[in-house]
């Protein structure tokens, strides 16, 4: 994508008069060299949804007006002229046409668009029509100074003084129509120097800009021109038939003359939730919920924030291995086929001590260190919470119920938190559609992405301190084992598992996955995404924790 739009204006000979010129009668015909404009586009950065009425159509749109300023070089006194665009980019002075001076004095020429721009220049809060967009697009022609009199074409180059934000929004899974798109937290004003084109820092009262409104289609494109500035927090909202999805950034700088593009697929999970936009590059933009890149949903319990990562499902068959525990160091491998999996979200990290305390109001009971040589896992806020049973998590009024109650106002429509099923956990651990086929989650090198007995000092470590896997998930191998919600049921080799396969949840034993800080390379299979360790629902241990998923009810 180009990042700068340059509009060339050619200066051609026609009749007219510059106010700074001397007596017209003293001039000969050869001296009467007027300044006239013809416009064409050199570089196109983007087009509006209605491309045939866009500024970047190939010439300045018919009926638009450009202000041209002319001064004798060094005079510091400017004369203003308006030029109206006609068909095929021909520019015609709406009043008198400026001349070059009679004598050998040269001229300085600048121009700007729109013609009514003044200081401060304010972009419009409603840019849902081409008229509003064009009037908000401040452009300035580079100053041509000391231009000698000539009847040959002379070129002015226009450059954008605003940043452009383009959104390409489509309805995703569960959403049928895009109704409105709004850009938020915009400072709408800049000072504007009409002689130099200089603009100041963004200022004015923070406002929102309508980019798309009153739509009923499954796709929408909107463009907004804004002064250069940095936006933090809520960036964009998309109103759909189901409700509003919110997108935020930690901090995003928008530079004048550049184009910033978001491609968004709004699925049901994003409605009513906050999606964090990461990975935005000025040259390639960012895809949210489409293709590569995983959006985040951010939730807050009290003062504790945590993120959920989108896992894109598939209707294709998925080849998995289920490694059933046989002994403390052995397993039986069973290749199985999963007949597809639906979209869901999974915790970016293991549940931390801080989140558990914010939801439950207390910490899990401390374990006894008697008769063990293992170090005690750290109870710091950012460490994985351990030593709770499956029952304490999943029973009525347990952690999952209380988490859903605490976040009832933040939950996406029709979705709830749960422990992951085994296939949800494993599909996320291997990287989903982005899988690189690593031996462990995020790496094929022992300990590279995992806290293990060989590098942990035999204790837990803060979450997200080892590299993430392909989906941006941390500690899927190592740090703490993670409980799954369905019963531990043996599978057979070459078994065909139904889409979204999940066992019953009423049994005594469940699976834990991922291995922990106390596992050594000698029993490295524990850290395989495919390994299943059987676990009684009442058991607790210093190396067993949890991660949550967000899924349709």
C-alpha positions as CSV (number, residue, x, y, z in Angstrom):
1,X,0.0,0.0,0.0
2,X,1.3,3.5,-0.8
3,X,1.4,5.9,2.1
4,X,1.4,9.2,0.3
5,X,-1.0,10.8,-2.2
6,X,0.6,13.3,-4.5
7,X,-1.6,15.5,-6.7
8,X,0.2,17.4,-9.5
9,X,-1.0,20.7,-10.8
10,X,0.4,22.0,-14.1
11,X,0.7,25.7,-14.7
12,X,-0.3,26.5,-18.2
13,X,-0.6,29.8,-20.2
14,X,-4.0,31.5,-20.3
15,X,-5.3,35.1,-19.8
16,X,-5.7,36.8,-16.5
17,X,-4.1,39.2,-14.1
18,X,-2.0,39.1,-10.8
19,X,-2.9,41.9,-8.5
20,X,0.8,42.5,-7.8
21,X,1.5,43.2,-11.5
22,X,2.0,46.8,-12.8
23,X,-0.1,48.7,-15.3
24,X,-1.7,46.2,-17.6
25,X,-1.5,48.6,-20.6
26,X,2.3,48.7,-20.4
27,X,2.6,44.9,-21.0
28,X,3.0,43.4,-24.4
29,X,1.2,40.2,-25.4
30,X,4.4,38.3,-24.7
31,X,4.5,39.7,-21.1
32,X,0.9,38.6,-20.4
33,X,1.6,35.1,-19.2
34,X,-1.2,34.1,-16.9
35,X,-1.2,31.3,-14.3
36,X,-3.7,28.6,-15.0
37,X,-4.1,25.1,-13.6
38,X,-4.7,21.6,-14.8
39,X,-4.8,18.8,-12.3
40,X,-4.1,15.1,-12.5
41,X,-3.2,12.4,-9.9
42,X,0.3,10.9,-9.9
43,X,0.0,8.4,-7.1
44,X,-3.2,6.8,-5.8
45,X,-3.2,5.5,-2.2
46,X,-6.8,4.3,-1.9
47,X,-10.3,4.9,-3.0
48,X,-13.6,5.4,-1.3
49,X,-16.3,2.8,-1.4
50,X,-18.0,4.9,-4.0
51,X,-14.9,5.0,-6.2
52,X,-16.5,7.1,-9.0
53,X,-17.0,10.0,-6.7
54,X,-13.6,9.8,-5.0
55,X,-11.0,12.5,-4.9
56,X,-8.5,10.0,-6.2
57,X,-10.5,9.2,-9.3
58,X,-7.7,10.4,-11.6
59,X,-8.3,14.1,-11.3
60,X,-9.8,16.5,-8.8
61,X,-13.5,15.8,-8.8
62,X,-15.6,18.1,-10.9
63,X,-17.1,20.9,-8.8
64,X,-14.3,20.9,-6.2
65,X,-12.4,24.1,-5.5
66,X,-8.7,24.6,-4.8
67,X,-7.3,27.8,-3.3
68,X,-4.1,29.1,-5.0
69,X,-1.9,31.7,-3.4
70,X,0.6,33.8,-5.5
71,X,3.2,36.3,-4.3
72,X,6.1,38.1,-5.9
73,X,9.1,36.3,-4.5
74,X,10.3,38.0,-1.3
75,X,7.2,40.3,-1.2
76,X,5.5,38.4,1.6
77,X,2.2,39.6,0.4
78,X,-0.1,36.9,-1.0
79,X,-3.0,37.2,-3.4
80,X,-5.7,34.4,-3.3
81,X,-7.4,32.8,-6.3
82,X,-10.0,30.1,-6.4
83,X,-9.9,27.5,-9.1
84,X,-12.8,25.2,-9.8
85,X,-12.4,21.7,-11.1
86,X,-14.2,20.8,-14.3
87,X,-14.4,17.7,-16.4
88,X,-11.1,15.8,-16.9
89,X,-9.3,17.8,-14.3
90,X,-9.3,21.1,-16.1
91,X,-9.1,23.9,-13.6
92,X,-10.7,27.3,-14.3
93,X,-10.3,30.4,-12.2
94,X,-13.7,31.4,-10.8
95,X,-12.7,35.1,-10.8
96,X,-9.7,36.9,-12.3
97,X,-6.7,34.8,-13.3
98,X,-3.2,35.7,-12.0
99,X,-0.4,36.9,-14.2
100,X,3.3,36.6,-13.8
101,X,4.7,40.1,-13.0
102,X,5.6,42.4,-15.8
103,X,9.2,42.7,-14.9
104,X,11.7,40.0,-14.1
105,X,10.5,39.5,-10.6
106,X,9.7,35.8,-9.9
107,X,6.7,34.4,-8.1
108,X,6.0,32.0,-5.3
109,X,3.1,29.7,-5.7
110,X,1.3,27.5,-3.1
111,X,-2.1,25.9,-3.1
112,X,-4.3,24.0,-0.7
113,X,-7.5,21.9,-0.6
114,X,-10.2,22.4,0.5
115,X,-10.4,26.0,-0.5
116,X,-12.1,27.1,2.8
117,X,-9.2,25.6,5.0
118,X,-8.1,28.1,7.7
119,X,-6.3,28.0,11.0
120,X,-7.3,26.0,13.0
121,X,-8.5,23.4,10.5
122,X,-11.1,21.1,11.9
123,X,-12.0,17.7,10.4
124,X,-15.7,16.8,10.4
125,X,-17.2,14.4,12.9
126,X,-19.4,12.8,10.2
127,X,-17.3,11.5,7.3
128,X,-19.8,8.9,6.1
129,X,-20.3,10.6,2.8
130,X,-17.8,11.6,0.1
131,X,-18.7,15.3,0.6
132,X,-17.8,15.1,4.3
133,X,-14.7,13.1,3.6
134,X,-13.4,15.4,0.9
135,X,-13.9,18.5,3.1
136,X,-11.9,16.8,5.9
137,X,-8.9,15.9,3.7
138,X,-6.4,18.8,4.1
139,X,-3.9,18.8,1.3
140,X,-1.1,21.3,0.6
141,X,0.9,21.9,-2.5
142,X,4.7,22.1,-1.9
143,X,5.9,25.7,-2.1
144,X,7.4,26.6,-5.5
145,X,9.6,29.6,-4.7
146,X,11.3,31.9,-7.0
147,X,9.5,30.6,-10.1
148,X,10.6,32.5,-13.2
149,X,8.1,33.6,-15.8
150,X,7.5,30.9,-18.3
151,X,4.7,29.7,-20.7
152,X,5.8,26.1,-20.1
153,X,3.9,23.9,-17.6
154,X,5.1,24.2,-14.0
155,X,4.2,21.5,-11.5
156,X,2.9,21.8,-7.9
157,X,2.8,18.6,-5.9
158,X,0.0,18.2,-3.3
159,X,0.6,16.1,-0.2
160,X,-1.8,15.1,2.5
161,X,-1.6,16.9,5.8
162,X,-4.0,14.4,7.4
163,X,-3.6,10.8,8.3
164,X,-6.1,8.4,6.8
165,X,-7.8,5.5,8.6
166,X,-9.5,3.0,6.3
167,X,-11.7,0.1,7.6
168,X,-13.0,-2.8,5.6
169,X,-15.6,-4.5,7.8
170,X,-17.4,-7.7,7.1
171,X,-19.9,-9.8,9.0
172,X,-18.4,-12.9,10.5
173,X,-19.8,-16.0,12.1
174,X,-23.2,-15.3,13.7
175,X,-23.4,-11.7,12.5
176,X,-25.5,-10.7,9.4
177,X,-25.2,-7.0,9.0
178,X,-22.8,-4.1,9.7
179,X,-24.8,-1.0,10.6
180,X,-22.3,1.6,11.8
181,X,-18.6,2.2,12.2
182,X,-17.2,4.9,14.5
183,X,-13.6,6.1,15.1
184,X,-13.1,7.4,18.7
185,X,-10.8,9.6,20.8
186,X,-9.8,11.9,17.9
187,X,-8.5,15.4,18.4
188,X,-10.1,17.1,15.4
189,X,-8.1,20.4,15.0
190,X,-4.7,21.5,13.9
191,X,-3.2,24.9,13.2
192,X,-2.6,25.4,9.5
193,X,-0.1,27.8,7.9
194,X,-1.4,28.6,4.4
195,X,2.0,29.9,3.2
196,X,4.2,27.0,4.3
197,X,1.6,24.2,4.8
198,X,2.9,23.6,8.3
199,X,0.4,22.0,10.7
200,X,0.5,21.9,14.5
201,X,-0.2,19.3,17.0
202,X,-3.7,17.8,17.2
203,X,-5.9,19.7,19.5
204,X,-9.5,20.5,20.4
205,X,-12.1,18.5,22.3
206,X,-11.9,14.8,21.8
207,X,-14.6,13.6,19.4
208,X,-15.8,10.6,17.6
209,X,-16.0,10.4,13.8
210,X,-18.7,8.5,11.9
211,X,-17.1,6.4,9.2
212,X,-20.1,4.2,8.2
213,X,-23.7,4.7,9.3
214,X,-27.2,3.3,8.6
215,X,-25.8,0.4,6.7
216,X,-27.6,-2.9,6.3
217,X,-25.1,-4.9,4.3
218,X,-22.8,-7.7,5.3
219,X,-19.8,-5.6,4.3
220,X,-18.9,-1.9,4.7
221,X,-15.9,0.3,3.9
222,X,-15.2,3.6,5.6
223,X,-12.5,6.2,5.5
224,X,-11.7,9.0,7.9
225,X,-9.1,11.8,7.6
226,X,-7.7,12.9,11.0
227,X,-4.9,15.1,12.2
228,X,-1.7,13.3,13.0
229,X,-1.9,12.1,16.6
230,X,-1.5,9.1,18.9
231,X,-4.7,7.3,20.1
232,X,-4.8,5.1,23.2
233,X,-7.6,2.9,24.4
234,X,-10.9,2.6,22.6
235,X,-10.2,3.1,18.9
236,X,-13.2,1.8,16.9
237,X,-16.7,0.5,17.5
238,X,-18.7,-1.5,15.0
239,X,-22.5,-1.7,15.4
240,X,-24.0,-4.9,14.1
241,X,-27.4,-6.5,14.1
242,X,-26.5,-8.3,17.3
243,X,-24.9,-5.4,19.1
244,X,-21.7,-3.4,19.2
245,X,-18.1,-4.7,19.0
246,X,-15.3,-2.6,20.4
247,X,-11.7,-2.5,19.3
248,X,-8.9,-0.9,21.3
249,X,-5.2,-0.2,21.0
250,X,-2.6,0.3,23.8
251,X,-1.1,3.1,21.7
252,X,-1.2,3.8,18.0
253,X,0.6,6.7,16.3
254,X,-1.0,8.1,13.1
255,X,1.3,10.2,11.0
256,X,0.3,12.8,8.4
257,X,0.4,11.6,4.8
258,X,0.1,8.0,5.7
259,X,-2.7,5.5,5.3
260,X,-3.7,3.0,8.0
261,X,-5.9,0.1,7.2
262,X,-7.9,-2.4,9.3
263,X,-9.6,-5.4,7.9
264,X,-12.1,-6.7,10.4
265,X,-14.4,-9.7,10.4
266,X,-16.8,-9.2,13.3
267,X,-18.0,-12.5,14.6
268,X,-20.5,-13.2,17.3
269,X,-17.8,-13.5,20.0
270,X,-16.6,-10.0,19.4
271,X,-20.1,-8.4,19.9
272,X,-20.3,-7.0,23.4
273,X,-16.6,-7.5,24.0
274,X,-13.4,-5.5,23.7
275,X,-10.9,-6.8,21.1
276,X,-7.3,-5.6,21.4
277,X,-5.7,-4.7,18.1
278,X,-2.1,-5.9,17.8
279,X,0.4,-6.3,15.0
280,X,-0.6,-3.2,13.1
281,X,2.0,-2.2,10.4
282,X,1.8,1.0,8.4
283,X,2.6,-0.8,5.1
284,X,0.4,-3.9,5.5
285,X,-2.3,-2.9,7.9
286,X,-3.8,-5.5,10.3
287,X,-6.4,-8.2,9.9
288,X,-8.7,-8.8,12.9
289,X,-10.5,-12.0,13.0
290,X,-9.7,-12.8,9.4
291,X,-6.8,-14.8,7.9
292,X,-3.6,-14.5,9.9
293,X,-3.3,-12.8,13.3
294,X,-5.3,-13.5,16.4
295,X,-7.4,-10.8,18.1
296,X,-7.6,-10.6,21.8
297,X,-10.7,-10.1,24.0
298,X,-9.7,-8.2,27.2
299,X,-11.7,-8.7,30.5
300,X,-11.4,-7.1,33.9
301,X,-12.3,-8.5,37.3
302,X,-11.8,-5.8,39.9
303,X,-8.4,-4.4,39.0
304,X,-7.2,-7.6,37.3
305,X,-7.1,-7.8,33.5
306,X,-6.7,-10.9,31.4
307,X,-6.8,-11.7,27.7
308,X,-8.5,-14.3,25.7
309,X,-7.1,-15.3,22.3
310,X,-9.3,-16.2,19.3
311,X,-8.8,-19.7,17.9
312,X,-10.1,-20.0,14.4
313,X,-11.9,-23.3,13.8
314,X,-12.1,-25.4,10.7
315,X,-14.5,-27.9,9.0
316,X,-11.6,-29.8,7.7
317,X,-10.4,-33.1,9.3
318,X,-7.7,-32.6,11.9
319,X,-5.1,-35.3,12.5
320,X,-4.3,-35.6,16.2
321,X,-2.4,-37.9,18.4
322,X,-3.8,-38.9,21.8
323,X,-1.0,-40.1,24.1
324,X,-2.6,-42.1,26.9
325,X,-0.6,-42.5,30.1
326,X,0.6,-46.0,30.9
327,X,3.3,-45.6,33.5
328,X,4.9,-42.5,35.1
329,X,7.2,-42.3,32.1
330,X,5.4,-44.2,29.4
331,X,2.4,-43.7,27.1
332,X,0.5,-45.3,24.2
333,X,0.0,-43.2,21.1
334,X,-3.3,-43.3,19.3
335,X,-3.6,-41.4,16.0
336,X,-7.2,-40.0,15.8
337,X,-9.1,-37.9,13.3
338,X,-11.2,-34.9,14.6
339,X,-14.0,-34.0,12.2
340,X,-13.4,-30.2,12.5
341,X,-13.7,-27.7,15.4
342,X,-15.7,-24.6,16.0
343,X,-14.3,-21.1,16.8
344,X,-13.6,-20.3,20.4
345,X,-11.3,-18.2,22.6
346,X,-8.7,-19.5,25.1
347,X,-6.8,-17.8,27.9
348,X,-3.6,-16.2,26.7
349,X,-2.0,-17.4,30.0
350,X,-2.8,-19.8,32.8
351,X,-5.2,-18.4,35.4
352,X,-3.1,-16.4,37.8
353,X,-3.2,-16.1,41.6
354,X,-4.4,-12.5,41.2
355,X,-7.4,-13.6,39.0
356,X,-8.3,-16.5,41.2
357,X,-8.4,-14.2,44.2
358,X,-10.4,-11.5,42.4
359,X,-13.0,-14.0,41.5
360,X,-13.1,-16.2,44.6
361,X,-12.1,-13.8,47.3
362,X,-9.5,-16.2,48.8
363,X,-6.6,-18.3,47.7
364,X,-6.5,-22.1,47.4
365,X,-5.6,-23.8,50.6
366,X,-1.9,-24.1,51.1
367,X,-0.4,-27.6,50.6
368,X,1.8,-29.3,53.1
369,X,5.5,-29.5,52.2
370,X,5.9,-32.5,54.5
371,X,7.5,-35.6,52.9
372,X,8.5,-33.7,49.7
373,X,11.7,-32.2,48.5
374,X,9.9,-30.0,46.0
375,X,10.1,-26.2,46.4
376,X,6.9,-24.3,47.1
377,X,5.4,-22.7,44.0
378,X,5.3,-18.9,44.2
379,X,2.1,-17.2,45.3
380,X,2.9,-13.9,43.7
381,X,0.0,-12.3,41.8
382,X,1.4,-13.0,38.3
383,X,2.2,-16.7,38.9
384,X,-0.2,-19.5,37.9
385,X,-2.6,-20.5,40.6
386,X,-2.2,-24.1,41.7
387,X,-3.5,-26.5,44.3
388,X,-7.3,-26.5,43.6
389,X,-9.4,-29.5,42.5
390,X,-11.5,-30.0,39.4
391,X,-14.6,-29.8,41.8
392,X,-13.6,-26.4,43.1
393,X,-13.4,-25.1,39.6
394,X,-16.4,-26.7,38.0
395,X,-18.9,-27.4,40.8
396,X,-21.9,-25.1,41.4
397,X,-20.6,-21.7,42.7
398,X,-17.1,-22.8,41.8
399,X,-14.6,-20.7,40.0
400,X,-16.2,-21.0,36.5
401,X,-19.7,-20.0,37.8
402,X,-18.3,-17.1,39.7
403,X,-16.1,-15.9,36.8
404,X,-19.2,-15.9,34.6
405,X,-21.2,-14.0,37.2
406,X,-18.4,-11.4,37.7
407,X,-18.2,-10.8,34.0
408,X,-21.8,-11.0,33.1
409,X,-21.8,-7.4,31.8
410,X,-18.7,-8.0,29.7
411,X,-19.5,-11.3,28.1
412,X,-20.0,-11.5,24.4
413,X,-23.5,-12.4,23.4
414,X,-24.3,-16.1,24.0
415,X,-20.9,-17.0,25.3
416,X,-19.7,-18.4,28.6
417,X,-16.4,-19.3,30.3
418,X,-15.5,-22.9,30.9
419,X,-12.6,-25.2,31.3
420,X,-11.3,-26.3,27.9
421,X,-12.3,-29.7,26.5
422,X,-9.3,-31.9,25.7
423,X,-9.5,-31.2,22.0
424,X,-9.9,-27.4,22.5
425,X,-6.8,-27.4,24.7
426,X,-4.8,-29.6,22.3
427,X,-5.8,-27.7,19.1
428,X,-4.8,-24.4,20.7
429,X,-1.5,-25.9,22.1
430,X,-0.4,-27.1,18.6
431,X,-1.1,-23.6,17.2
432,X,-4.5,-24.3,15.5
433,X,-4.4,-23.3,11.8
434,X,-1.0,-21.6,12.3
435,X,0.6,-24.8,13.6
436,X,4.3,-25.3,12.7
437,X,4.3,-28.9,13.9
438,X,6.5,-28.3,17.0
439,X,7.2,-31.2,19.4
440,X,6.2,-29.0,22.4
441,X,3.9,-26.0,22.4
442,X,5.8,-23.2,20.6
443,X,9.1,-25.0,20.1
444,X,10.8,-28.3,19.3
445,X,13.7,-27.5,21.7
446,X,13.4,-28.7,25.3
447,X,12.9,-25.8,27.7
448,X,12.9,-23.2,25.0
449,X,9.2,-22.2,25.5
450,X,8.7,-24.1,28.8
451,X,9.5,-24.0,32.5
452,X,10.6,-27.5,33.4
453,X,12.6,-29.2,36.2
454,X,15.8,-28.4,34.3
455,X,15.4,-24.6,34.2
456,X,12.7,-23.6,36.8
457,X,14.6,-24.1,40.1
458,X,11.7,-26.5,40.8
459,X,9.1,-23.8,41.3
460,X,6.4,-22.0,39.2
461,X,7.4,-18.8,37.3
462,X,5.4,-15.8,36.3
463,X,3.1,-16.4,33.3
464,X,4.2,-15.2,29.9
465,X,7.9,-15.2,30.6
466,X,8.7,-17.9,28.0
467,X,8.1,-17.4,24.3
468,X,4.5,-17.9,23.1
469,X,3.3,-20.5,20.6
470,X,1.9,-19.7,17.1
471,X,-1.3,-18.3,18.4
472,X,0.3,-16.1,21.0
473,X,-0.4,-18.5,23.9
474,X,2.0,-18.8,26.8
475,X,3.0,-21.8,29.0
476,X,1.0,-24.4,27.1
477,X,3.9,-26.7,27.9
478,X,5.4,-26.5,31.3
479,X,4.9,-24.2,34.3
480,X,1.7,-25.9,35.5
481,X,-0.4,-28.8,34.4
482,X,-3.8,-27.6,33.2
483,X,-7.1,-29.3,33.9
484,X,-9.6,-30.1,31.2
485,X,-13.4,-30.3,31.7
486,X,-14.3,-33.6,30.0
487,X,-13.9,-37.1,31.5
488,X,-10.7,-39.0,30.8
489,X,-11.9,-41.7,28.3
490,X,-9.4,-43.9,26.5
491,X,-9.5,-43.6,22.7
492,X,-8.4,-46.1,20.1
493,X,-6.0,-45.7,17.2
494,X,-7.6,-44.4,14.0
495,X,-10.8,-43.5,15.9
496,X,-12.9,-40.9,14.1
497,X,-14.0,-38.2,16.6
498,X,-17.0,-36.0,16.0
499,X,-16.6,-32.3,15.4
500,X,-15.9,-30.5,18.7
501,X,-15.5,-33.9,20.4
502,X,-16.0,-33.8,24.1
503,X,-16.5,-36.6,26.6
504,X,-18.9,-36.6,29.4
505,X,-18.2,-34.4,32.5
506,X,-19.8,-36.5,35.2
507,X,-17.1,-39.0,35.8
508,X,-14.5,-39.3,38.5
509,X,-11.4,-38.8,36.4
510,X,-10.4,-36.0,34.1
511,X,-7.3,-35.2,32.0
512,X,-4.6,-32.7,32.8
513,X,-2.4,-31.5,30.0
514,X,0.9,-29.7,29.2
515,X,3.3,-30.8,31.9
516,X,4.8,-28.6,34.6
517,X,7.9,-27.1,36.2
518,X,8.8,-30.3,38.0
519,X,9.0,-32.5,34.8
520,X,12.5,-33.3,33.5
521,X,13.6,-34.0,30.0
522,X,13.8,-37.7,30.9
523,X,9.9,-37.8,30.9
524,X,9.6,-35.0,28.3
525,X,6.5,-36.6,26.8
526,X,4.6,-35.0,29.6
527,X,5.1,-31.7,27.8
528,X,3.8,-33.0,24.5
529,X,0.5,-31.2,23.5
530,X,-0.8,-34.8,22.8
531,X,-0.1,-36.2,26.3
532,X,-3.0,-36.9,28.6
533,X,-2.4,-37.5,32.3
534,X,-5.3,-39.0,34.3
535,X,-6.5,-36.9,37.3
536,X,-9.1,-37.5,40.0
537,X,-11.6,-34.7,40.3
538,X,-10.8,-34.3,44.0
539,X,-7.1,-34.2,43.6
540,X,-5.0,-31.2,44.3
541,X,-1.3,-30.6,43.7
542,X,1.4,-28.0,43.7
543,X,1.9,-28.3,40.0
544,X,-1.7,-28.4,38.7
545,X,-3.5,-25.3,37.6
546,X,-5.9,-24.2,34.9
547,X,-6.7,-22.1,31.8
548,X,-10.1,-21.1,30.6
549,X,-12.0,-21.0,27.3
550,X,-14.8,-18.7,26.1
551,X,-17.3,-20.5,23.9
552,X,-20.9,-20.5,22.7
553,X,-23.3,-21.7,25.4
